[in-house]
Amino acid sequence: MTALHAVIVHTLIINIIKTMTLTILQRKKLVQFLNFSKKNTLHEYYFKALT
């Protein structure tokens, strides 16, 4: 039971770390993209591509 719990907690922590790093990378890319094309309407397309 404890071993199973350890494995579950381990996978949960790994998944949380992965999602956090992914969201941080996406935010950085999004900020760079918006700074690159503030006057364009491409950011709407980029948002659609993200979701």
Summary of the structure (lengths in Angstrom):
residues: 51
radius of gyration: 17.3
end to end distance: 38.0
largest distance: 57.0
contacts: 95
relative contact order: 0.08
helix: 86%
strand: 0%
